[in-house]
Amino acid sequence: MRLPAEWEQQGFVQLTWPHEDTAWYALPQVLDCYVAVAKAITKHEPLLIVCRDKAECLSDMAARNWYPGANVRFIESPLNDTWARDHGAISVWGDNGEKCIEDFVFNGWGLKFGADLDNQITRHIFQAGAFQADVRYIDMRPFVLEGGSIDTDGAGTLMATSECLCSLNRNEYLSREQIEEKLKKAFGLRRILWLDHGGIAGDDTDSHVDILARFCSPDTIAYTACDNPADENYASLKAMEEQIHTFRTLDGQPYKLIPLPLPEPLYLDDYRLPASYANFLIVNGAVLMPGAGSPLDAKAAGQLQKAFPDRTVEIIDCRALLSGHGGLHCITMNYPLGW
């Protein structure tokens, strides 16, 4: 197996559409953001929308003056919530070019939230024809894994946090070494870079790596940095930064490291929200970056432009998504070309 990098050519992106029974605060603003994200994606590649009811979804779009074209498909499915990165399938290439999707258990980030319907979405949309006929479905149960908890360079290296993958209520019956072996087998990995530090206040995923550190190329990592000792995130992010500086590429070279500023604190009442510029989405020809309505947005975009000189960096205001404790990468799942 080979787990492709996100910057490889993509066939489409999946969004799972919110509705009034999903656990979103300020749903109208969330739907505004979903439409903005959908419009941005469809400028670059096709879009699959998984929704409870297509007519309801189209009504949401029409109310926001967007009428999707032929490059948008819809599949109806029961759902609890809309975090496609975590309940979506993970795509892998077989040794002989086989196209596969691996369906892991999604249990609501360690049994924190109901996920009985979301756990069935991948199987449901596969059976409904979401993928091409030559794509193989692989059931990875009982292993629990969310897409936001892993990041890869596409060449055999995976980056993940030990806090998440080794947490209780996911795969606690396995040791870290056993988890590593299962990941290597599932994704054809040569090694795993474990982040043992790092976390952002307000995050309830047990430190998903996609809000902390991301591969931008086989030799480049962008990561969330904090230079304010008064910030509650300072100690954990500084320890993570120090560990990332010790990482080496497969040929023994230091990575090119690109620090991304930590967004200025945003709150819902007195609860700090887990804003992160590292939660960007790579699409064909562009990088979509979650904006936080701050002057730091432009600084972060400039840093990402260094990491992706051949792509445009587009900022989308994603503050509404933070009310659900997630961001732009969290609501999307990308699939390779040919899937």
Backbone torsions as a table, in degrees:
resi	resn	phi	psi	omega
1	MET	NA	152.7	171.0
2	ARG	-138.0	125.0	176.9
3	LEU	-87.1	113.9	-176.2
4	PRO	-73.9	154.6	174.7
5	ALA	-77.0	156.4	-177.0
6	GLU	-67.4	-24.8	-177.9
7	TRP	-80.6	-5.6	175.6
8	GLU	-69.9	160.5	-174.5
9	GLN	-56.6	132.0	-176.2
10	GLN	-108.1	152.1	176.2
11	GLY	-94.5	-39.4	177.7
12	PHE	-168.2	167.2	175.6
13	VAL	-119.6	143.0	176.5
14	GLN	-101.3	134.7	165.7
15	LEU	-118.5	141.4	171.9
16	THR	-108.8	119.6	-163.4
17	TRP	-83.9	134.1	178.6
18	PRO	-70.8	155.6	170.9
19	HIS	-144.6	179.1	-169.9
20	GLU	-65.7	-17.7	179.6
21	ASP	-97.0	-0.4	173.6
22	THR	-82.7	158.5	-169.1
23	ALA	-85.9	60.5	-179.7
24	TRP	-107.9	136.1	171.9
25	TYR	-86.2	136.4	178.9
26	ALA	56.3	60.8	-175.4
27	LEU	-55.3	-40.9	179.5
28	PRO	-57.0	-40.9	178.7
29	GLN	-69.8	-34.5	176.7
30	VAL	-64.9	-42.7	178.4
31	LEU	-65.3	-36.4	173.6
32	ASP	-56.0	-44.6	-178.6
33	CYS	-67.2	-42.7	178.7
34	TYR	-59.5	-41.1	178.3
35	VAL	-65.0	-41.8	178.5
36	ALA	-61.6	-41.9	178.6
37	VAL	-66.2	-44.7	179.8
38	ALA	-60.4	-43.7	179.3
39	LYS	-63.5	-40.6	179.5
40	ALA	-64.8	-43.2	-180.0
41	ILE	-62.3	-45.0	-173.6
42	THR	-72.3	-8.7	170.1
43	LYS	-70.9	-19.6	-171.6
44	HIS	-118.8	-27.7	-176.6
45	GLU	-167.3	169.0	179.5
46	PRO	-66.1	163.4	-176.2
47	LEU	-133.6	135.3	170.7
48	LEU	-107.9	125.1	177.3
49	ILE	-110.6	117.7	173.2
50	VAL	-93.4	127.0	-174.6
51	CYS	-146.0	159.8	176.8
52	ARG	-67.6	-40.5	-176.0
53	ASP	-149.5	120.0	-176.1
54	LYS	-61.9	-42.1	-179.1
55	ALA	-62.6	-41.0	177.2
56	GLU	-62.4	-41.9	-179.9
57	CYS	-64.9	-45.3	178.6
58	LEU	-63.0	-34.6	176.5
59	SER	-64.6	-41.8	176.0
60	ASP	-58.0	-42.6	-177.9
61	MET	-69.2	-44.8	-179.4
62	ALA	-62.1	-36.4	178.2
63	ALA	-64.0	-17.3	179.6
64	ARG	-112.5	19.9	174.3
65	ASN	59.1	38.3	174.5
66	TRP	-126.9	129.3	-178.6
67	TYR	-125.5	98.8	-171.7
68	PRO	-61.6	147.9	-179.1
69	GLY	-95.1	-161.9	-173.9
70	ALA	-69.7	-14.9	-179.8
71	ASN	-89.3	14.8	174.8
72	VAL	-118.2	124.2	176.3
73	ARG	-110.5	154.1	178.5
74	PHE	-125.3	137.8	169.6
75	ILE	-132.7	127.6	179.6
76	GLU	-84.5	142.1	-179.8
77	SER	-160.1	142.6	169.9
78	PRO	-62.4	145.5	-179.4
79	LEU	-154.5	149.7	174.8
80	ASN	-87.3	-43.8	-172.0
81	ASP	-150.8	-169.2	-166.3
82	THR	-132.2	28.2	-177.6
83	TRP	-90.8	81.6	-172.8
84	ALA	-61.6	-31.4	179.8
85	ARG	-59.1	-31.2	-172.3
86	ASP	-99.8	-28.0	175.0
87	HIS	-100.6	-5.3	-179.0
88	GLY	-75.1	163.5	177.5
89	ALA	-72.7	153.1	175.3
90	ILE	-108.2	125.5	-173.5
91	SER	-88.7	138.2	176.3
92	VAL	-139.7	149.5	172.7
93	TRP	-93.3	138.2	172.8
94	GLY	-81.1	168.6	-177.7
95	ASP	-59.3	-30.4	-177.3
96	ASN	-109.5	27.4	177.7
97	GLY	84.9	9.0	177.9
98	GLU	-64.4	143.3	177.3
99	LYS	-101.4	121.4	-174.3
100	CYS	-131.2	148.6	165.9
101	ILE	-118.2	134.2	179.6
102	GLU	-105.4	127.3	-176.1
103	ASP	-109.0	102.6	178.7
104	PHE	-89.9	166.9	173.8
105	VAL	-70.6	131.4	168.8
106	PHE	-113.0	117.4	-175.3
107	ASN	-120.0	33.5	175.2
108	GLY	70.3	42.4	177.0
109	TRP	57.1	54.1	178.2
110	GLY	79.2	40.7	175.6
111	LEU	65.2	26.5	177.0
112	LYS	-80.1	-30.1	-176.0
113	PHE	-139.5	155.7	178.7
114	GLY	-63.3	135.8	-176.9
115	ALA	-146.4	20.9	-176.0
116	ASP	-62.6	-35.8	178.5
117	LEU	-80.5	-43.3	179.9
118	ASP	-60.4	-33.1	-179.4
119	ASN	-66.2	-16.6	-179.0
120	GLN	-102.4	-3.1	-172.5
121	ILE	-62.2	-45.9	-177.0
122	THR	-61.0	-46.9	178.4
123	ARG	-60.6	-41.5	-177.3
124	HIS	-63.7	-48.2	-176.1
125	ILE	-72.7	-28.1	174.2
126	PHE	-62.2	-47.5	-179.5
127	GLN	-66.9	-25.4	-179.7
128	ALA	-85.8	0.5	175.2
129	GLY	91.2	27.7	-180.0
130	ALA	-66.2	-26.9	-174.2
131	PHE	-116.3	163.1	178.5
132	GLN	-66.5	160.0	-170.9
133	ALA	-63.1	-24.7	-177.2
134	ASP	-91.8	7.6	176.7
135	VAL	-85.0	128.5	-177.3
136	ARG	-95.3	137.3	176.5
137	TYR	-94.1	127.8	178.5
138	ILE	-121.6	120.4	180.0
139	ASP	-85.3	116.1	-176.1
140	MET	-98.3	7.5	-179.7
141	ARG	-62.5	146.0	11.8
142	PRO	-95.9	15.9	-176.3
143	PHE	-70.9	131.4	-179.5
144	VAL	-95.8	127.8	-179.8
145	LEU	-159.1	135.6	174.7
146	GLU	-110.0	142.3	-179.2
147	GLY	-60.8	-30.7	179.6
148	GLY	-73.0	-7.9	-177.1
149	SER	-91.9	-2.5	-177.9
150	ILE	-134.2	153.1	173.6
151	ASP	-147.1	143.9	-173.7
152	THR	-134.1	156.3	173.6
153	ASP	-92.4	-0.1	179.7
154	GLY	76.9	-0.2	-176.0
155	ALA	-124.5	24.8	174.5
156	GLY	104.8	1.9	178.0
157	THR	-113.0	131.7	176.2
158	LEU	-116.2	142.3	174.1
159	MET	-117.3	133.8	-177.6
160	ALA	-155.9	164.3	177.0
161	THR	-101.0	138.4	177.8
162	SER	-67.6	-30.7	-179.3
163	GLU	-59.8	-39.8	-177.9
164	CYS	-80.2	-58.0	-171.4
165	LEU	-67.2	-24.1	-179.0
166	CYS	-105.3	17.9	-175.1
167	SER	-78.6	163.1	174.4
168	LEU	-67.8	152.7	177.2
169	ASN	70.1	11.3	168.3
170	ARG	-112.1	-83.5	-179.1
171	ASN	-128.0	49.1	-173.1
172	GLU	-68.9	-11.5	176.7
173	TYR	-78.0	-6.1	-179.4
174	LEU	-113.3	146.5	172.5
175	SER	-77.6	166.8	176.5
176	ARG	-58.5	-39.1	180.0
177	GLU	-65.2	-39.3	178.8
178	GLN	-69.1	-38.9	176.1
179	ILE	-61.4	-43.2	179.9
180	GLU	-61.3	-42.5	180.0
181	GLU	-65.2	-38.2	178.2
182	LYS	-66.2	-40.2	178.2
183	LEU	-65.5	-42.3	179.1
184	LYS	-61.3	-41.3	-180.0
185	LYS	-69.0	-42.3	-177.0
186	ALA	-65.6	-36.3	-171.0
187	PHE	-116.5	5.2	179.5
188	GLY	63.8	41.8	-173.3
189	LEU	-86.5	152.2	170.7
190	ARG	-94.0	-28.7	-177.8
191	ARG	-165.6	164.8	175.0
192	ILE	-125.0	130.4	171.5
193	LEU	-93.1	108.6	-177.5
194	TRP	-89.9	124.0	169.3
195	LEU	-89.6	117.5	-178.9
196	ASP	-98.8	0.5	178.6
197	HIS	-136.0	166.2	176.6
198	GLY	112.3	134.4	178.3
199	GLY	-177.7	153.3	179.8
200	ILE	-126.2	130.5	-179.1
201	ALA	-56.0	137.3	179.8
202	GLY	94.6	-13.2	179.9
203	ASP	-77.9	129.7	179.5
204	ASP	-114.4	23.9	178.0
205	THR	-98.3	2.6	-172.1
206	ASP	65.2	41.7	173.4
207	SER	70.8	64.0	169.9
208	HIS	-60.4	140.2	-176.9
209	VAL	-68.5	-22.9	-175.2
210	ASP	-77.2	3.0	167.8
211	ILE	-110.2	1.0	-173.9
212	LEU	-117.4	-52.7	-174.3
213	ALA	-151.9	138.4	-175.3
214	ARG	-138.1	139.1	169.1
215	PHE	-71.1	135.2	174.6
216	CYS	-111.2	-18.5	174.0
217	SER	-164.6	173.4	-179.5
218	PRO	-59.2	-20.3	-178.8
219	ASP	-122.1	17.2	-176.3
220	THR	-133.6	132.7	176.3
221	ILE	-126.4	128.1	170.0
222	ALA	-99.8	140.0	-175.4
223	TYR	-144.9	156.6	178.9
224	THR	-78.5	125.7	-178.0
225	ALA	-122.1	149.1	178.0
226	CYS	-134.1	122.9	-178.8
227	ASP	-111.2	12.4	-179.1
228	ASN	-107.0	103.9	-177.9
229	PRO	-60.0	-18.8	179.8
230	ALA	-81.7	-11.8	-178.9
231	ASP	-78.2	138.1	-177.7
232	GLU	-64.3	-18.3	178.8
233	ASN	-88.5	-5.8	-169.2
234	TYR	-59.0	-51.4	-172.6
235	ALA	-62.6	-45.7	-177.1
236	SER	-69.0	-39.9	-179.4
237	LEU	-73.0	-32.6	176.4
238	LYS	-67.6	-40.2	177.1
239	ALA	-64.7	-38.2	176.5
240	MET	-63.8	-43.5	179.4
241	GLU	-59.2	-43.0	179.1
242	GLU	-62.8	-39.0	179.2
243	GLN	-69.0	-41.8	179.4
244	ILE	-59.5	-34.5	178.5
245	HIS	-64.5	-19.0	178.0
246	THR	-88.2	-12.1	-178.3
247	PHE	-68.6	147.0	177.4
248	ARG	-130.3	150.6	174.4
249	THR	-68.2	173.3	-179.3
250	LEU	-62.2	-26.4	177.6
251	ASP	-94.9	15.2	170.6
252	GLY	86.4	10.7	-178.5
253	GLN	-95.7	149.1	174.3
254	PRO	-63.8	146.2	175.4
255	TYR	-72.9	150.0	165.8
256	LYS	-75.5	121.3	-173.2
257	LEU	-109.9	132.3	-178.5
258	ILE	-123.4	103.9	178.9
259	PRO	-74.5	136.5	174.7
260	LEU	-108.1	135.0	-178.9
261	PRO	-65.2	148.4	171.5
262	LEU	-77.2	126.3	179.7
263	PRO	-56.5	151.9	175.6
264	GLU	-58.4	146.7	-174.9
265	PRO	-56.3	133.5	174.4
266	LEU	-122.2	142.1	-173.1
267	TYR	-130.8	149.7	165.6
268	LEU	-115.0	106.7	-166.5
269	ASP	57.9	-119.0	179.8
270	ASP	-106.3	14.8	-177.7
271	TYR	-98.6	120.7	178.8
272	ARG	-74.5	134.3	-176.3
273	LEU	-94.1	146.5	-171.1
274	PRO	-85.4	63.8	-179.5
275	ALA	-71.3	140.6	-179.9
276	SER	-157.9	129.4	174.7
277	TYR	-75.0	-14.3	177.6
278	ALA	-71.4	-9.5	-178.1
279	ASN	-87.0	43.1	-179.4
280	PHE	-84.7	160.5	177.6
281	LEU	-116.8	127.1	174.7
282	ILE	-90.2	127.9	174.2
283	VAL	-126.3	177.5	-178.8
284	ASN	-63.3	112.0	175.6
285	GLY	84.7	0.1	-176.2
286	ALA	-152.8	164.2	169.6
287	VAL	-124.4	122.8	178.2
288	LEU	-96.3	118.0	-174.4
289	MET	-110.5	133.9	178.4
290	PRO	-72.6	121.6	176.9
291	GLY	-85.7	151.2	-179.8
292	ALA	-118.0	14.4	178.5
293	GLY	66.4	36.4	-173.2
294	SER	-133.7	153.5	171.9
295	PRO	-57.0	-21.3	178.2
296	LEU	-69.4	-17.4	177.8
297	ASP	-56.2	-47.4	-177.6
298	ALA	-65.6	-38.0	178.4
299	LYS	-63.5	-45.0	179.6
300	ALA	-64.2	-40.9	178.6
301	ALA	-62.3	-38.5	177.2
302	GLY	-63.5	-39.2	176.7
303	GLN	-64.8	-43.4	179.4
304	LEU	-66.9	-31.1	177.8
305	GLN	-63.5	-32.4	175.1
306	LYS	-64.4	-36.2	-178.5
307	ALA	-76.8	-27.4	-176.8
308	PHE	-128.3	68.9	-175.4
309	PRO	-65.6	-19.2	-178.1
310	ASP	-99.0	10.0	179.3
311	ARG	-128.9	152.7	172.3
312	THR	-82.6	143.3	175.2
313	VAL	-103.8	119.2	-176.8
314	GLU	-114.1	130.5	-178.6
315	ILE	-96.0	129.8	174.9
316	ILE	-121.3	126.4	179.1
317	ASP	-66.4	110.9	-175.8
318	CYS	-116.5	23.5	-179.6
319	ARG	-60.3	-32.4	-179.5
320	ALA	-62.5	-32.8	-179.2
321	LEU	-68.3	-25.4	-178.1
322	LEU	-65.4	-22.0	177.5
323	SER	-63.9	-21.9	174.7
324	GLY	-98.9	9.9	176.9
325	HIS	68.9	32.3	178.2
326	GLY	-145.3	-171.0	-176.2
327	GLY	-148.7	-161.1	-171.0
328	LEU	-64.5	-47.5	179.0
329	HIS	-63.7	-34.7	-177.0
330	CYS	-64.7	-29.7	-176.1
331	ILE	-93.0	1.9	-176.0
332	THR	-122.5	155.7	168.5
333	MET	-140.6	127.4	-177.7
334	ASN	-99.2	147.9	178.9
335	TYR	-128.0	143.8	-175.7
336	PRO	-66.9	163.1	175.2
337	LEU	-61.2	131.8	-179.8
338	GLY	99.9	-7.2	178.5
339	TRP	-83.2	NA	NA
